[in-house]
Amino acid sequence: MERAERIKKIPPYLFAQIDKKIAELKSKGIDVISLGIGDPDLPTPPNIVEAMKKAVEVKEYHRYPDYEGSLEFREAVSTYYKNRFNVSLDPRSEVMALIGSKEGIAHIFLAFVNPGDYVLIPDPAYPVYKTAAIFAGGIPYTMPLLEENNFLPDFSKIDEEILKKAKLMFLCYPNNPTGAVASEEFFMEAIELAKKYDIILCHDSAYAEITYDGYKAPSILSFPGAKDIAVEFGSLSKPYRMTGWRIGYAVGNSEIIQGLGIVKTNVDSGQFTAIQKAGIEALLGPQDSIKEMNDIFKKRRDLVVNTLREIGIDVKSPKATFYIWVKVPEGYSSSSFAEKLIEQAAVVVTPGSAYGEYGEGYVRISLTTPDHRLMEAMERIKKISF
Ligand SMILES: *Cc1c(COP(=O)(O)O)cnc(C)c1O
């Protein structure tokens, strides 16, 4: 069966390959520890599960939901933005519910990118930005995230002709996979650039709540002028451990939200209202579970960072996200290092090259594995000689 050009252009989804490797080792009876995928091991907080249990009994919710999300859910997002970021949002025009933020991230390109339009994509990055750009017929233009620039794109390196032609730019801070955070100056610079060249600025804020050492991540919408050109994609998956529930939102510029809505009304029919009810409880209910989770991740972060330093691998301790971005030792590539860890320790990490060409030379370690397993993984890694 001949596949469409647009999917022939997509590199194989890396986690599928890793899952295959894990299955292969497991079938040989080997105890594999995966530090590959970023999916919190802790369950969804009980108050959210309870809200869902109640909502699932409500017969009106069994019918088609509102496309754009229930007004109550959009109001909850708006209230959360006011409380958390001091950003005012009109729940009717500046908030839209998503079936997980990935859904909106993928669909925004269809709403605004024509075949041949340039889109500015960071590298390394969450792979969806680039694949969604290709699906829309856009031309992904790589903005390298280099360690020497603290993993922020250097806008001065982008050709002016490209900036003039660019339709959309994606950013993500706190950043997956590098764990980097962006300064206020950087956000303001990005907004200024987007306004100057009339570029739709999309900010992925999936990790805004996963922070340590007193760091508080801002919303891009809290900076002056952002709402003229920007939208932010938020996710309930990571802060509330709801990856399986599929609920997120887009907020910001109303014209951009409206465009996204046109794609969505023709592709999906919104998220189950009961799940939105659970999302309201997550956003407006007690927030203690976030701090409790971050305390656990912080201990794991310190364990991994200290172990790597002990064996002579220099690594920065991230202020946010549940990832450690590790430069591989001399003489290794991303994948040869990851392979060595699988073969000699049965520990799975993600090769940085999976996130783009500038991820080469790094691996990503995820902290979303129970403490005792992570400790075991670190003990195994300590025994390897590099
Ligand atoms: C996990 C993740 C998402 C997707 O989250 P969902 O809301 O579960 O779709 C988006 N962006 C980044 C960078 C992520 O790591």
The ligand as an ORCA input file, in Angstrom:
! r2SCAN-3c Opt
* xyz 0 1
  C       4.309     15.796     27.253
  C       4.483     16.939     26.352
  C       3.406     17.495     25.654
  C       2.069     16.805     25.485
  O       1.285     16.759     26.525
  P      -0.223     16.260     26.404
  O      -1.002     17.366     27.006
  O      -0.255     14.985     27.179
  O      -0.584     16.056     24.978
  C       3.604     18.644     24.917
  N       4.813     19.209     24.841
  C       5.878     18.683     25.450
  C       7.187     19.352     25.292
  C       5.758     17.532     26.215
  O       6.836     16.999     26.766
*
